[in-house]
Amino acid sequence: MNCWEYKQCGREAGGYKVEDLGICPVTQENRTDTVNHGKNGGRSCWAIPGSLCENRVQGNYVEKLDHCMQCQFYKLILREEGMDFQIGSDILKRLEIPVVAA
């Protein structure tokens, strides 16, 4: 399950909120396709800048990580992936975003 399915946000291509809010960048981020067994950024949303969660645009990885780590979807992926969970720094490398400490 990907984040847009879990959250039922309607921001995937053809989703019910696309006309009002646009397509979420997570749904189109193909550089993270297959990360944590997801489609595009669907199971690495916490690392993708500009996602919309809880009806507000999220910032970059460092700005949103604390919030995302409290998310039930993040916790679900962490449990499901176990030792195979791909951490943020690995995802940022795929995105070609420098890893910067908070």
MOPAC internal coordinates of N, CA, C and O (Angstrom, degrees):
PM7 1SCF
backbone

  N    0.0000 0     0.00 0     0.00 0    0    0    0
  C    1.4511 1     0.00 0     0.00 0    1    0    0
  C    1.5284 1   108.47 1     0.00 0    2    1    0
  O    1.2310 1   121.16 1   -43.76 1    3    2    1
  N    1.3171 1   115.39 1   136.24 1    3    2    1
  C    1.4558 1   122.35 1   177.86 1    5    3    2
  C    1.5284 1   110.08 1   -97.91 1    6    5    3
  O    1.2310 1   120.71 1   -16.22 1    7    6    5
  N    1.3288 1   116.25 1   163.78 1    7    6    5
  C    1.4639 1   120.18 1  -173.84 1    9    7    6
  C    1.5305 1   112.53 1   -58.04 1   10    9    7
  O    1.2310 1   119.89 1   139.48 1   11   10    9
  N    1.3275 1   117.81 1   -40.52 1   11   10    9
  C    1.4629 1   119.44 1  -177.60 1   13   11   10
  C    1.5264 1   111.61 1   -67.86 1   14   13   11
  O    1.2310 1   120.47 1   153.28 1   15   14   13
  N    1.3143 1   116.71 1   -26.72 1   15   14   13
  C    1.4647 1   120.35 1   175.33 1   17   15   14
  C    1.5326 1   110.13 1   -76.37 1   18   17   15
  O    1.2310 1   121.02 1   135.64 1   19   18   17
  N    1.3144 1   115.66 1   -44.36 1   19   18   17
  C    1.4654 1   121.12 1  -179.69 1   21   19   18
  C    1.5340 1   111.19 1   -63.93 1   22   21   19
  O    1.2310 1   121.06 1   132.82 1   23   22   21
  N    1.3344 1   115.59 1   -47.18 1   23   22   21
  C    1.4692 1   121.20 1  -177.31 1   25   23   22
  C    1.5264 1   112.51 1   -82.87 1   26   25   23
  O    1.2310 1   120.40 1   164.00 1   27   26   25
  N    1.3228 1   116.84 1   -16.00 1   27   26   25
  C    1.4690 1   122.40 1  -176.82 1   29   27   26
  C    1.5267 1   111.00 1    50.63 1   30   29   27
  O    1.2310 1   121.69 1  -131.43 1   31   30   29
  N    1.3268 1   114.37 1    48.57 1   31   30   29
  C    1.4671 1   120.38 1  -174.68 1   33   31   30
  C    1.5239 1   113.48 1   -77.51 1   34   33   31
  O    1.2310 1   120.06 1   157.00 1   35   34   33
  N    1.3356 1   117.50 1   -23.00 1   35   34   33
  C    1.4583 1   119.67 1   178.48 1   37   35   34
  C    1.5150 1   114.39 1    77.02 1   38   37   35
  O    1.2310 1   119.80 1  -165.32 1   39   38   37
  N    1.3384 1   117.98 1    14.68 1   39   38   37
  C    1.4623 1   120.79 1  -177.63 1   41   39   38
  C    1.5253 1   113.58 1  -104.19 1   42   41   39
  O    1.2310 1   120.37 1  -169.24 1   43   42   41
  N    1.3321 1   116.90 1    10.76 1   43   42   41
  C    1.4602 1   120.40 1   173.36 1   45   43   42
  C    1.5225 1   107.99 1   -80.85 1   46   45   43
  O    1.2310 1   120.08 1   -16.90 1   47   46   45
  N    1.3382 1   117.45 1   163.10 1   47   46   45
  C    1.4640 1   120.90 1   179.03 1   49   47   46
  C    1.5233 1   109.25 1   -51.62 1   50   49   47
  O    1.2310 1   120.55 1   -52.96 1   51   50   49
  N    1.3326 1   116.55 1   127.04 1   51   50   49
  C    1.4536 1   121.81 1  -178.41 1   53   51   50
  C    1.5145 1   114.06 1    82.42 1   54   53   51
  O    1.2310 1   120.13 1  -179.02 1   55   54   53
  N    1.3435 1   117.35 1     0.98 1   55   54   53
  C    1.4608 1   121.47 1  -178.71 1   57   55   54
  C    1.5225 1   112.78 1   -70.94 1   58   57   55
  O    1.2310 1   121.34 1   -19.31 1   59   58   57
  N    1.3153 1   115.04 1   160.69 1   59   58   57
  C    1.4620 1   120.39 1  -173.82 1   61   59   58
  C    1.5289 1   114.53 1   -72.59 1   62   61   59
  O    1.2310 1   119.30 1   165.82 1   63   62   61
  N    1.3348 1   118.95 1   -14.18 1   63   62   61
  C    1.4625 1   120.78 1   179.15 1   65   63   62
  C    1.5275 1   113.57 1  -107.17 1   66   65   63
  O    1.2310 1   120.06 1  -177.40 1   67   66   65
  N    1.3218 1   117.49 1     2.60 1   67   66   65
  C    1.4589 1   121.02 1  -177.18 1   69   67   66
  C    1.5188 1   111.57 1   -60.54 1   70   69   67
  O    1.2310 1   120.27 1   138.48 1   71   70   69
  N    1.3132 1   117.09 1   -41.52 1   71   70   69
  C    1.4636 1   119.91 1  -178.33 1   73   71   70
  C    1.5313 1   111.53 1   -61.38 1   74   73   71
  O    1.2310 1   120.12 1   142.93 1   75   74   73
  N    1.3145 1   117.37 1   -37.07 1   75   74   73
  C    1.4653 1   121.58 1  -178.71 1   77   75   74
  C    1.5264 1   113.35 1   -85.90 1   78   77   75
  O    1.2310 1   120.35 1   139.53 1   79   78   77
  N    1.3384 1   116.93 1   -40.47 1   79   78   77
  C    1.4651 1   120.51 1  -170.67 1   81   79   78
  C    1.5246 1   114.51 1  -115.68 1   82   81   79
  O    1.2310 1   120.06 1   171.00 1   83   82   81
  N    1.3238 1   117.49 1    -9.00 1   83   82   81
  C    1.4564 1   120.76 1  -178.25 1   85   83   82
  C    1.5243 1   112.32 1    84.50 1   86   85   83
  O    1.2310 1   121.39 1    -8.09 1   87   86   85
  N    1.3133 1   114.95 1   171.91 1   87   86   85
  C    1.4584 1   121.20 1   178.73 1   89   87   86
  C    1.5240 1   108.47 1   -81.72 1   90   89   87
  O    1.2310 1   120.69 1   -46.66 1   91   90   89
  N    1.3029 1   116.28 1   133.34 1   91   90   89
  C    1.4558 1   121.93 1   179.75 1   93   91   90
  C    1.5265 1   109.70 1   -68.71 1   94   93   91
  O    1.2310 1   119.49 1   -44.11 1   95   94   93
  N    1.3401 1   118.58 1   135.89 1   95   94   93
  C    1.4623 1   120.45 1   178.86 1   97   95   94
  C    1.5248 1   113.12 1   -61.25 1   98   97   95
  O    1.2310 1   119.87 1   154.27 1   99   98   97
  N    1.3121 1   117.86 1   -25.73 1   99   98   97
  C    1.4648 1   121.85 1   178.84 1  101   99   98
  C    1.5256 1   110.67 1   -60.83 1  102  101   99
  O    1.2310 1   120.31 1   140.46 1  103  102  101
  N    1.3239 1   117.02 1   -39.54 1  103  102  101
  C    1.4626 1   121.25 1  -176.22 1  105  103  102
  C    1.5238 1   112.81 1   -69.63 1  106  105  103
  O    1.2310 1   120.55 1   162.94 1  107  106  105
  N    1.3342 1   116.56 1   -17.06 1  107  106  105
  C    1.4604 1   120.49 1  -176.53 1  109  107  106
  C    1.5251 1   113.64 1  -113.84 1  110  109  107
  O    1.2310 1   120.03 1   179.70 1  111  110  109
  N    1.3141 1   117.55 1    -0.30 1  111  110  109
  C    1.4684 1   120.99 1  -176.02 1  113  111  110
  C    1.5292 1   110.96 1   -78.12 1  114  113  111
  O    1.2310 1   121.01 1   -91.53 1  115  114  113
  N    1.3279 1   115.67 1    88.47 1  115  114  113
  C    1.4622 1   119.78 1  -174.34 1  117  115  114
  C    1.5257 1   114.10 1   -76.46 1  118  117  115
  O    1.2310 1   119.74 1   166.85 1  119  118  117
  N    1.3271 1   118.10 1   -13.15 1  119  118  117
  C    1.4634 1   119.02 1   177.32 1  121  119  118
  C    1.5283 1   111.56 1   -69.08 1  122  121  119
  O    1.2310 1   120.18 1   161.86 1  123  122  121
  N    1.3175 1   117.26 1   -18.14 1  123  122  121
  C    1.4613 1   120.79 1   178.51 1  125  123  122
  C    1.5272 1   111.83 1  -107.95 1  126  125  123
  O    1.2310 1   120.90 1  -165.43 1  127  126  125
  N    1.3137 1   115.88 1    14.57 1  127  126  125
  C    1.4638 1   119.66 1   177.20 1  129  127  126
  C    1.5302 1   109.05 1   -58.64 1  130  129  127
  O    1.2310 1   120.39 1   -46.04 1  131  130  129
  N    1.2740 1   116.85 1   133.96 1  131  130  129
  C    1.4726 1   127.69 1  -179.34 1  133  131  130
  C    1.5293 1   114.05 1    81.27 1  134  133  131
  O    1.2310 1   119.03 1   171.83 1  135  134  133
  N    1.3350 1   119.46 1    -8.17 1  135  134  133
  C    1.4642 1   120.32 1   177.29 1  137  135  134
  C    1.5234 1   108.19 1   -60.98 1  138  137  135
  O    1.2310 1   120.42 1   -49.50 1  139  138  137
  N    1.2957 1   116.81 1   130.50 1  139  138  137
  C    1.4641 1   123.41 1  -177.36 1  141  139  138
  C    1.5275 1   112.04 1    51.84 1  142  141  139
  O    1.2310 1   121.41 1  -148.43 1  143  142  141
  N    1.3368 1   114.91 1    31.57 1  143  142  141
  C    1.4675 1   123.60 1   177.92 1  145  143  142
  C    1.5341 1   113.19 1    65.24 1  146  145  143
  O    1.2310 1   120.45 1  -148.94 1  147  146  145
  N    1.3259 1   116.75 1    31.06 1  147  146  145
  C    1.4607 1   120.58 1   179.88 1  149  147  146
  C    1.5140 1   113.25 1  -106.54 1  150  149  147
  O    1.2310 1   121.63 1    -9.14 1  151  150  149
  N    1.3235 1   114.49 1   170.86 1  151  150  149
  C    1.4609 1   121.86 1   175.34 1  153  151  150
  C    1.5224 1   107.78 1   -96.72 1  154  153  151
  O    1.2310 1   120.84 1   -49.45 1  155  154  153
  N    1.3253 1   116.00 1   130.55 1  155  154  153
  C    1.4557 1   122.40 1  -175.88 1  157  155  154
  C    1.5319 1   108.92 1    49.48 1  158  157  155
  O    1.2310 1   118.75 1    57.16 1  159  158  157
  N    1.3172 1   120.00 1  -122.84 1  159  158  157
  C    1.4640 1   120.80 1  -179.83 1  161  159  158
  C    1.5085 1   113.89 1   -99.03 1  162  161  159
  O    1.2310 1   120.59 1  -161.78 1  163  162  161
  N    1.3151 1   116.48 1    18.22 1  163  162  161
  C    1.4540 1   121.84 1  -171.97 1  165  163  162
  C    1.5100 1   117.02 1   -63.92 1  166  165  163
  O    1.2310 1   120.08 1   162.80 1  167  166  165
  N    1.3419 1   117.45 1   -17.20 1  167  166  165
  C    1.4626 1   120.01 1   177.34 1  169  167  166
  C    1.5300 1   110.07 1  -129.13 1  170  169  167
  O    1.2310 1   121.88 1  -150.97 1  171  170  169
  N    1.3336 1   114.01 1    29.03 1  171  170  169
  C    1.4669 1   121.60 1   174.29 1  173  171  170
  C    1.5254 1   109.70 1  -148.49 1  174  173  171
  O    1.2310 1   120.63 1  -152.05 1  175  174  173
  N    1.3128 1   116.41 1    27.95 1  175  174  173
  C    1.4647 1   122.87 1  -173.60 1  177  175  174
  C    1.5262 1   113.05 1   -58.12 1  178  177  175
  O    1.2310 1   120.14 1   149.74 1  179  178  177
  N    1.3343 1   117.33 1   -30.26 1  179  178  177
  C    1.4613 1   121.57 1  -178.28 1  181  179  178
  C    1.5229 1   112.42 1   -65.33 1  182  181  179
  O    1.2310 1   119.60 1   162.06 1  183  182  181
  N    1.3103 1   118.38 1   -17.94 1  183  182  181
  C    1.4637 1   121.42 1  -178.68 1  185  183  182
  C    1.5294 1   112.93 1  -100.78 1  186  185  183
  O    1.2310 1   120.19 1   173.35 1  187  186  185
  N    1.3066 1   117.24 1    -6.65 1  187  186  185
  C    1.4609 1   120.84 1  -174.58 1  189  187  186
  C    1.5204 1   110.17 1   -96.98 1  190  189  187
  O    1.2310 1   120.51 1   -60.50 1  191  190  189
  N    1.3384 1   116.64 1   119.50 1  191  190  189
  C    1.4572 1   120.26 1  -178.61 1  193  191  190
  C    1.5207 1   112.47 1   -66.33 1  194  193  191
  O    1.2310 1   121.32 1   -31.97 1  195  194  193
  N    1.3235 1   115.07 1   148.03 1  195  194  193
  C    1.4556 1   121.21 1   173.26 1  197  195  194
  C    1.5073 1   116.40 1    80.84 1  198  197  195
  O    1.2310 1   119.75 1  -169.58 1  199  198  197
  N    1.3336 1   118.08 1    10.42 1  199  198  197
  C    1.4577 1   119.33 1   177.43 1  201  199  198
  C    1.5263 1   109.19 1   -68.91 1  202  201  199
  O    1.2310 1   120.85 1   -22.18 1  203  202  201
  N    1.2964 1   115.98 1   157.82 1  203  202  201
  C    1.4607 1   121.02 1   177.87 1  205  203  202
  C    1.5142 1   107.18 1  -111.13 1  206  205  203
  O    1.2310 1   120.90 1   -60.47 1  207  206  205
  N    1.3098 1   115.88 1   119.53 1  207  206  205
  C    1.4484 1   120.66 1  -179.89 1  209  207  206
  C    1.5200 1   108.26 1  -135.99 1  210  209  207
  O    1.2310 1   121.24 1   -43.19 1  211  210  209
  N    1.3045 1   115.24 1   136.81 1  211  210  209
  C    1.4632 1   121.26 1  -177.17 1  213  211  210
  C    1.5274 1   111.10 1    53.85 1  214  213  211
  O    1.2310 1   121.55 1  -139.04 1  215  214  213
  N    1.3318 1   114.64 1    40.96 1  215  214  213
  C    1.4607 1   123.65 1   175.86 1  217  215  214
  C    1.5248 1   114.97 1    62.54 1  218  217  215
  O    1.2310 1   120.43 1  -154.65 1  219  218  217
  N    1.3365 1   116.78 1    25.35 1  219  218  217
  C    1.4618 1   118.98 1   172.97 1  221  219  218
  C    1.5260 1   109.45 1  -142.26 1  222  221  219
  O    1.2310 1   121.47 1   -33.98 1  223  222  221
  N    1.3233 1   114.80 1   146.02 1  223  222  221
  C    1.4532 1   120.66 1  -179.92 1  225  223  222
  C    1.5258 1   108.25 1   -70.62 1  226  225  223
  O    1.2310 1   121.65 1   -50.04 1  227  226  225
  N    1.3135 1   114.45 1   129.96 1  227  226  225
  C    1.4621 1   121.04 1   178.13 1  229  227  226
  C    1.5246 1   108.77 1   -90.10 1  230  229  227
  O    1.2310 1   120.63 1   -24.08 1  231  230  229
  N    1.3084 1   116.40 1   155.92 1  231  230  229
  C    1.4613 1   121.47 1  -179.52 1  233  231  230
  C    1.5124 1   112.45 1   -85.33 1  234  233  231
  O    1.2310 1   121.59 1    34.51 1  235  234  233
  N    1.3234 1   114.57 1  -145.49 1  235  234  233
  C    1.4587 1   119.47 1   179.33 1  237  235  234
  C    1.5216 1   110.04 1   -84.32 1  238  237  235
  O    1.2310 1   120.71 1     0.72 1  239  238  237
  N    1.3110 1   116.25 1  -179.28 1  239  238  237
  C    1.4623 1   122.87 1  -175.26 1  241  239  238
  C    1.5275 1   112.39 1   -54.26 1  242  241  239
  O    1.2310 1   120.18 1   130.28 1  243  242  241
  N    1.3012 1   117.25 1   -49.72 1  243  242  241
  C    1.4642 1   121.24 1  -176.97 1  245  243  242
  C    1.5275 1   110.60 1   -64.66 1  246  245  243
  O    1.2310 1   120.40 1   139.28 1  247  246  245
  N    1.3259 1   116.84 1   -40.72 1  247  246  245
  C    1.4620 1   121.02 1  -177.86 1  249  247  246
  C    1.5261 1   112.89 1   -68.10 1  250  249  247
  O    1.2310 1   120.02 1   147.47 1  251  250  249
  N    1.3123 1   117.56 1   -32.53 1  251  250  249
  C    1.4589 1   119.13 1  -172.86 1  253  251  250
  C    1.5231 1   115.92 1  -107.22 1  254  253  251
  O    1.2310 1   119.69 1   172.22 1  255  254  253
  N    1.3319 1   118.20 1    -7.78 1  255  254  253
  C    1.4586 1   120.42 1  -172.83 1  257  255  254
  C    1.5261 1   113.24 1   -59.05 1  258  257  255
  O    1.2310 1   119.48 1   134.88 1  259  258  257
  N    1.3234 1   118.60 1   -45.12 1  259  258  257
  C    1.4702 1   119.86 1  -179.66 1  261  259  258
  C    1.5226 1   111.17 1   -57.26 1  262  261  259
  O    1.2310 1   120.79 1   135.83 1  263  262  261
  N    1.3194 1   116.09 1   -44.17 1  263  262  261
  C    1.4685 1   120.97 1   178.32 1  265  263  262
  C    1.5227 1   110.42 1   -63.73 1  266  265  263
  O    1.2310 1   120.55 1   134.47 1  267  266  265
  N    1.3216 1   116.56 1   -45.53 1  267  266  265
  C    1.4615 1   121.09 1  -177.33 1  269  267  266
  C    1.5245 1   112.46 1   -64.95 1  270  269  267
  O    1.2310 1   120.42 1   145.59 1  271  270  269
  N    1.3168 1   116.79 1   -34.41 1  271  270  269
  C    1.4626 1   119.53 1  -179.25 1  273  271  270
  C    1.5294 1   112.06 1   -66.86 1  274  273  271
  O    1.2310 1   120.26 1   164.43 1  275  274  273
  N    1.3121 1   117.11 1   -15.57 1  275  274  273
  C    1.4635 1   121.50 1   176.13 1  277  275  274
  C    1.5250 1   112.22 1   -91.28 1  278  277  275
  O    1.2310 1   120.67 1   171.12 1  279  278  277
  N    1.3230 1   116.32 1    -8.88 1  279  278  277
  C    1.4620 1   122.90 1  -176.88 1  281  279  278
  C    1.5375 1   110.54 1   -71.51 1  282  281  279
  O    1.2310 1   120.84 1   -43.28 1  283  282  281
  N    1.3167 1   115.99 1   136.72 1  283  282  281
  C    1.4634 1   120.92 1   179.14 1  285  283  282
  C    1.5302 1   111.91 1   -64.03 1  286  285  283
  O    1.2310 1   120.13 1   147.79 1  287  286  285
  N    1.3173 1   117.36 1   -32.21 1  287  286  285
  C    1.4622 1   120.13 1   178.36 1  289  287  286
  C    1.5265 1   110.49 1   -67.58 1  290  289  287
  O    1.2310 1   120.01 1   134.36 1  291  290  289
  N    1.3162 1   117.58 1   -45.64 1  291  290  289
  C    1.4672 1   121.67 1   176.29 1  293  291  290
  C    1.5246 1   110.10 1   -55.75 1  294  293  291
  O    1.2310 1   120.63 1   132.85 1  295  294  293
  N    1.3212 1   116.40 1   -47.15 1  295  294  293
  C    1.4700 1   120.97 1  -179.92 1  297  295  294
  C    1.5284 1   111.41 1   -62.89 1  298  297  295
  O    1.2310 1   120.24 1   143.41 1  299  298  297
  N    1.3257 1   117.14 1   -36.59 1  299  298  297
  C    1.4636 1   121.77 1   177.24 1  301  299  298
  C    1.5303 1   110.41 1   -62.74 1  302  301  299
  O    1.2310 1   120.42 1   133.10 1  303  302  301
  N    1.3285 1   116.80 1   -46.90 1  303  302  301
  C    1.4674 1   120.87 1  -179.36 1  305  303  302
  C    1.5255 1   109.69 1   -63.48 1  306  305  303
  O    1.2310 1   120.37 1   137.75 1  307  306  305
  N    1.3003 1   116.90 1   -42.25 1  307  306  305
  C    1.4603 1   121.04 1   178.43 1  309  307  306
  C    1.5299 1   111.02 1   -58.19 1  310  309  307
  O    1.2310 1   120.69 1   135.71 1  311  310  309
  N    1.3307 1   116.29 1   -44.29 1  311  310  309
  C    1.4770 1   120.38 1   178.15 1  313  311  310
  C    1.5247 1   111.39 1   -67.12 1  314  313  311
  O    1.2310 1   120.53 1   133.28 1  315  314  313
  N    1.3314 1   116.60 1   -46.72 1  315  314  313
  C    1.4623 1   120.16 1  -176.65 1  317  315  314
  C    1.5292 1   112.55 1   -64.26 1  318  317  315
  O    1.2310 1   120.29 1   139.56 1  319  318  317
  N    1.3085 1   117.04 1   -40.44 1  319  318  317
  C    1.4601 1   120.73 1  -176.22 1  321  319  318
  C    1.5257 1   112.31 1   -82.05 1  322  321  319
  O    1.2310 1   120.12 1   152.93 1  323  322  321
  N    1.3199 1   117.37 1   -27.07 1  323  322  321
  C    1.4579 1   120.49 1   179.28 1  325  323  322
  C    1.5173 1   112.36 1    54.88 1  326  325  323
  O    1.2310 1   120.66 1    51.18 1  327  326  325
  N    1.3162 1   116.33 1  -128.82 1  327  326  325
  C    1.4627 1   121.95 1  -177.92 1  329  327  326
  C    1.5324 1   112.76 1   -66.88 1  330  329  327
  O    1.2310 1   119.89 1   163.82 1  331  330  329
  N    1.3214 1   117.81 1   -16.18 1  331  330  329
  C    1.4629 1   121.25 1   179.83 1  333  331  330
  C    1.5325 1   112.80 1   -90.47 1  334  333  331
  O    1.2310 1   120.14 1  -178.96 1  335  334  333
  N    1.3326 1   117.33 1     1.04 1  335  334  333
  C    1.4655 1   122.04 1  -179.76 1  337  335  334
  C    1.5262 1   109.57 1   -56.61 1  338  337  335
  O    1.2310 1   120.57 1   -55.20 1  339  338  337
  N    1.3283 1   116.51 1   124.80 1  339  338  337
  C    1.4610 1   120.89 1   178.96 1  341  339  338
  C    1.5210 1   108.69 1   -88.20 1  342  341  339
  O    1.2310 1   121.28 1   -61.06 1  343  342  341
  N    1.3123 1   115.16 1   118.94 1  343  342  341
  C    1.4632 1   121.63 1  -174.13 1  345  343  342
  C    1.5194 1   111.48 1   -77.01 1  346  345  343
  O    1.2310 1   121.61 1   -14.36 1  347  346  345
  N    1.3248 1   114.52 1   165.64 1  347  346  345
  C    1.4545 1   121.67 1  -175.63 1  349  347  346
  C    1.5117 1   114.70 1   -55.37 1  350  349  347
  O    1.2310 1   119.74 1   137.24 1  351  350  349
  N    1.3203 1   118.10 1   -42.76 1  351  350  349
  C    1.4643 1   119.41 1  -177.77 1  353  351  350
  C    1.5307 1   111.24 1   -62.53 1  354  353  351
  O    1.2310 1   119.82 1   144.16 1  355  354  353
  N    1.3255 1   117.94 1   -35.84 1  355  354  353
  C    1.4704 1   120.97 1   176.70 1  357  355  354
  C    1.5296 1   110.79 1   -67.16 1  358  357  355
  O    1.2310 1   120.98 1   140.77 1  359  358  357
  N    1.3206 1   115.72 1   -39.23 1  359  358  357
  C    1.4661 1   120.19 1   179.30 1  361  359  358
  C    1.5267 1   110.21 1   -67.48 1  362  361  359
  O    1.2310 1   120.51 1   137.79 1  363  362  361
  N    1.3303 1   116.63 1   -42.21 1  363  362  361
  C    1.4638 1   120.71 1   179.13 1  365  363  362
  C    1.5274 1   111.20 1   -61.98 1  366  365  363
  O    1.2310 1   120.04 1   144.99 1  367  366  365
  N    1.3206 1   117.52 1   -35.01 1  367  366  365
  C    1.4678 1   120.52 1   176.66 1  369  367  366
  C    1.5205 1   110.31 1   -62.90 1  370  369  367
  O    1.2310 1   120.30 1   138.83 1  371  370  369
  N    1.3244 1   117.03 1   -41.17 1  371  370  369
  C    1.4778 1   120.58 1   176.88 1  373  371  370
  C    1.5320 1   110.72 1   -61.91 1  374  373  371
  O    1.2310 1   121.23 1   143.56 1  375  374  373
  N    1.3315 1   115.25 1   -36.44 1  375  374  373
  C    1.4619 1   120.73 1  -178.80 1  377  375  374
  C    1.5271 1   112.11 1   -81.72 1  378  377  375
  O    1.2310 1   121.35 1   173.06 1  379  378  377
  N    1.3382 1   115.01 1    -6.94 1  379  378  377
  C    1.4700 1   121.58 1  -177.47 1  381  379  378
  C    1.5197 1   111.75 1    61.57 1  382  381  379
  O    1.2310 1   121.38 1  -141.55 1  383  382  381
  N    1.3399 1   114.97 1    38.45 1  383  382  381
  C    1.4568 1   122.32 1   176.99 1  385  383  382
  C    1.5234 1   107.57 1  -106.98 1  386  385  383
  O    1.2310 1   119.47 1   -53.54 1  387  386  385
  N    1.3387 1   118.61 1   126.46 1  387  386  385
  C    1.4626 1   119.78 1   179.48 1  389  387  386
  C    1.5296 1   110.92 1   -60.83 1  390  389  387
  O    1.2310 1   120.88 1   -39.43 1  391  390  389
  N    1.3125 1   115.93 1   140.57 1  391  390  389
  C    1.4646 1   122.09 1   177.07 1  393  391  390
  C    1.5200 1   107.18 1   -83.98 1  394  393  391
  O    1.2310 1   120.57 1   -63.00 1  395  394  393
  N    1.3383 1   116.51 1   117.00 1  395  394  393
  C    1.4583 1   122.30 1  -177.87 1  397  395  394
  C    1.5163 1   108.17 1  -123.45 1  398  397  395
  O    1.2310 1   120.22 1   -46.51 1  399  398  397
  N    1.3034 1   117.19 1   133.49 1  399  398  397
  C    1.4726 1   121.04 1   179.31 1  401  399  398
  C    1.5169 1   109.94 1   -70.60 1  402  401  399
  O    1.2310 1   121.13 1   -28.53 1  403  402  401
  N    1.3348 1   115.44 1   151.47 1  403  402  401
  C    1.4782 1   121.10 1   179.74 1  405  403  402
  C    1.5072 1   110.47 1   -73.64 1  406  405  403
  O    1.2310 1   120.10 1   180.00 1  407  406  405

